[in-house]
Amino acid sequence: MRCHAYLVPSETYHDLEPQLLEQLRDGDREQLAYLLGDSDLEVELLSAEWRLLFDAWTDSYQVVDEAKRIARMMVAPDELPEFVRLVRDPELRQRWSSVTFGLAELADALPPDCNLTGIVILEESDDWQWSEPTHEIVAIRPEVFELVDPFVTRLLDSGDHAMLVRLMADHCEGAIELSSEQWRNLQLLATEQTPELLGVISGRISAPSDYTSIREALTLIADPRYQPSLDAWLRVHAGLARYALYFRDASLENEPRDVPTAILEEQTTSPLRTLGS
């Protein structure tokens, strides 16, 4: 899920503030977006950007309910100078640089040391939820994974695979799409030839520290006759970094998210984490 940051002139912000506060917790998203229609600027924040920002800036009113697909925050004009100092902090910008896109635009657009605008951050529409899920192996660079790992863990624990896919897609280096038949074939070959890899696939996420072992295991079962995309990626792109890998099982995205804790613990434990040690 992405968010949109709206820059609202201070006079307009103060006029709208009572309505915004009243509706921010569970008000209709489209109605809130309509209220913000006269904003000076609208900036899209990718899945990791708004999460990092919300965690770093807790001085303003926030509402986050990922189960309801809600992520909202208001920064009042009198809070703006301190907010600008945060998002322009050189150390923070350097630390977040691998996932920063819209946030850099937002930071550059904000006027320093003034209270002439307020900010309202609102989740995107739910259109993204209606795309047809597919099986994939998604590669995430290590510096990106370091930033998103806490959010990945949180989404895995909640069983929210659809939201996890959105996060991975926003910040991945690349993805190999697999048909249902190719996905079954991958698991079958793993069962027969590299059973330790099957544990990684069911765990969904592997860390960069395990990448060499996983790459070797995938190379053993990536038959170009049946897995041409995976074979091509392993030959051409796999050596560019020590990636974290996300194994996307499309069937999980249609399941309810209240998965029993015991099952979640089993899914998020990766036997291959000790393979290369």
C-alpha positions in Angstrom: 0.0 0.0 0.0 1.3 3.4 -1.0 0.3 6.8 0.4 -0.2 10.3 -0.9 1.2 13.4 0.9 -0.9 16.6 0.3 0.6 20.0 0.9 -2.2 22.2 2.1 -1.9 26.0 2.5 -2.1 26.9 6.2 -5.4 28.9 5.9 -7.1 26.0 4.1 -5.6 23.5 6.6 -7.0 25.3 9.6 -10.4 25.5 7.9 -10.4 21.8 7.2 -8.8 20.6 10.4 -12.0 19.9 12.4 -13.4 17.8 9.5 -10.1 16.0 8.9 -9.7 15.1 12.6 -13.3 13.9 12.8 -12.9 11.6 9.8 -9.2 10.7 9.9 -9.6 7.5 12.0 -12.1 5.7 9.8 -13.7 8.2 7.4 -14.2 7.4 3.8 -10.9 7.7 1.9 -12.6 9.3 -1.2 -14.3 11.9 0.8 -11.0 12.8 2.5 -9.2 13.0 -0.8 -12.0 15.3 -2.1 -11.5 17.7 0.9 -7.8 17.8 0.0 -8.5 18.6 -3.7 -7.2 22.2 -3.5 -3.8 21.2 -2.1 -0.7 22.8 -3.5 1.1 19.6 -4.2 0.4 15.9 -4.1 3.4 13.4 -3.7 3.2 9.7 -3.9 5.1 7.8 -1.1 6.0 4.1 -1.8 5.3 1.3 0.6 8.5 1.6 2.6 8.7 5.4 2.5 5.6 6.2 4.4 6.3 3.4 6.9 9.8 4.7 7.7 8.4 8.3 7.9 5.6 7.3 10.2 8.0 5.5 12.5 10.5 8.4 12.5 7.9 11.1 13.0 5.6 10.4 15.9 4.9 14.0 17.0 1.8 14.4 14.8 -1.6 12.7 14.7 -1.4 9.2 13.1 -3.8 6.5 12.3 -2.5 3.2 11.0 -4.6 0.1 10.6 -3.1 -2.1 7.9 -5.8 -4.7 8.2 -8.3 -2.0 7.2 -5.9 -0.6 4.6 -5.7 2.7 6.4 -2.5 4.8 6.9 -3.0 8.5 7.7 -1.1 11.4 9.3 -1.5 15.1 9.7 1.3 17.6 10.2 0.0 21.0 11.4 1.6 24.2 10.0 3.2 25.0 13.4 4.8 21.5 13.4 6.2 22.0 9.9 9.7 23.5 10.7 10.6 20.5 12.9 9.2 18.1 10.3 11.3 19.7 7.6 14.4 19.4 9.7 13.7 15.6 10.1 13.1 14.8 6.4 16.1 17.0 5.3 18.5 15.5 7.9 21.5 14.4 5.8 22.2 11.3 7.9 18.6 10.2 7.6 18.4 10.9 3.9 21.6 8.9 3.3 20.2 6.0 5.4 16.9 5.9 3.5 18.4 6.6 0.1 17.9 3.1 -1.3 14.1 3.3 -0.9 13.6 7.0 -1.3 11.7 8.4 -4.3 8.6 10.5 -3.4 10.0 11.4 0.0 13.0 13.2 -1.6 10.5 15.2 -3.7 8.4 16.0 -0.6 11.5 17.1 1.4 12.7 19.4 -1.4 9.2 20.9 -1.9 8.7 21.9 1.8 9.6 25.4 2.8 12.1 25.5 5.7 11.5 27.5 8.9 8.0 28.6 8.1 4.4 27.6 8.9 2.7 28.4 5.6 1.6 24.9 4.9 0.3 21.8 6.5 0.6 18.2 5.4 -2.0 15.4 5.2 -0.9 11.9 4.3 -3.6 9.5 3.1 -3.4 5.9 1.9 -4.0 5.3 -1.8 -7.2 3.9 -3.2 -7.7 0.1 -3.1 -7.4 -0.4 -6.9 -4.0 -2.1 -6.3 -5.8 -5.0 -4.5 -7.7 -6.2 -7.5 -4.8 -7.3 -9.7 -4.6 -11.0 -10.4 -1.9 -12.6 -8.1 0.9 -14.6 -9.7 3.8 -16.7 -8.4 7.1 -15.0 -8.4 10.6 -15.0 -7.0 11.5 -11.4 -6.1 15.0 -10.1 -5.5 15.7 -7.3 -3.0 19.0 -5.7 -2.7 20.7 -6.1 0.8 20.6 -2.4 1.6 16.9 -2.2 0.8 16.2 -5.4 2.8 17.9 -3.9 5.9 15.3 -1.1 5.8 12.2 -3.1 5.0 13.0 -6.2 7.1 11.0 -5.0 10.2 7.9 -4.3 8.0 8.3 -7.7 6.2 8.4 -9.5 9.6 5.3 -7.6 10.8 3.3 -8.5 7.6 4.4 -12.1 7.7 3.4 -12.4 11.4 -0.1 -11.0 10.5 -0.4 -13.2 7.4 -1.0 -10.2 5.2 0.6 -11.6 2.0 -1.1 -9.1 -0.3 0.3 -6.1 1.5 3.7 -7.9 1.7 3.6 -8.3 -2.1 3.0 -4.6 -2.6 5.9 -3.7 -0.3 8.2 -6.1 -2.2 7.1 -4.9 -5.6 7.7 -1.3 -4.8 11.3 -1.9 -3.7 12.6 -4.9 -5.5 15.5 -5.1 -8.0 13.6 -7.6 -10.2 11.2 -10.5 -10.2 10.8 -13.8 -12.0 7.2 -14.6 -12.8 6.2 -18.3 -12.7 3.1 -20.0 -14.0 1.1 -22.3 -11.6 2.7 -25.3 -13.4 6.2 -23.8 -13.1 5.6 -23.1 -9.4 4.5 -26.7 -8.7 7.4 -28.0 -10.8 9.9 -25.8 -8.7 8.5 -27.2 -5.5 8.6 -30.8 -6.8 12.2 -30.5 -8.0 13.1 -28.9 -4.7 11.5 -31.8 -2.8 13.4 -34.3 -4.9 16.8 -32.6 -5.2 17.3 -29.8 -2.7 14.8 -30.4 0.2 16.4 -27.6 2.3 15.2 -25.2 -0.4 11.6 -26.3 0.1 11.8 -24.9 3.6 13.0 -21.6 2.3 10.2 -21.4 -0.2 7.6 -22.1 2.5 9.2 -19.6 4.8 8.7 -16.9 2.0 11.7 -14.7 2.8 15.4 -15.5 2.8 18.1 -13.1 4.1 21.1 -11.8 2.0 23.4 -13.9 4.3 21.8 -17.1 2.9 21.9 -16.0 -0.8 24.9 -18.0 -2.0 23.5 -21.3 -0.7 20.0 -20.5 -2.1 21.4 -19.4 -5.5 23.4 -22.7 -5.7 20.2 -24.7 -4.8 18.1 -22.8 -7.4 20.8 -23.4 -10.1 20.5 -27.1 -9.5 16.8 -27.2 -10.3 16.4 -24.3 -12.9 16.0 -26.4 -16.0 15.8 -24.0 -19.0 13.2 -26.3 -20.6 10.7 -25.7 -17.8 12.0 -22.6 -16.0 13.5 -20.4 -18.8 13.0 -17.1 -16.9 14.6 -18.4 -13.8 17.5 -19.9 -15.7 18.1 -16.7 -17.6 18.0 -14.6 -14.4 20.5 -16.9 -12.7 22.9 -16.7 -15.6 22.6 -12.9 -16.2 21.5 -11.1 -13.1 22.0 -13.3 -10.0 25.6 -12.3 -9.5 25.0 -8.6 -9.2 24.3 -8.6 -5.5 23.7 -10.8 -2.5 20.0 -10.5 -2.6 17.2 -11.2 -0.2 14.6 -13.4 -2.0 10.9 -13.4 -1.6 9.1 -16.5 -2.8 5.6 -15.3 -3.6 2.9 -18.0 -3.5 -0.1 -16.4 -5.2 -2.5 -18.8 -3.5 -1.8 -17.3 -0.1 -3.1 -13.9 -1.1 -6.7 -15.1 -1.2 -6.5 -16.7 2.3 -7.9 -15.0 5.4 -5.2 -13.2 7.4 -6.1 -14.6 10.9 -3.6 -17.4 10.6 -2.9 -19.4 13.8 0.4 -18.4 15.5 1.8 -21.9 15.3 1.4 -22.0 11.5 3.0 -18.6 11.2 6.0 -19.6 13.3 6.5 -22.7 11.1 6.2 -20.6 7.9 8.7 -17.9 9.0 11.4 -20.3 10.1 13.9 -20.9 7.3 16.0 -24.1 7.5 18.4 -22.8 4.9 19.6 -20.1 7.2 22.1 -22.6 8.5 23.0 -24.1 5.2 25.9 -21.9 4.3 27.4 -21.7 7.8 
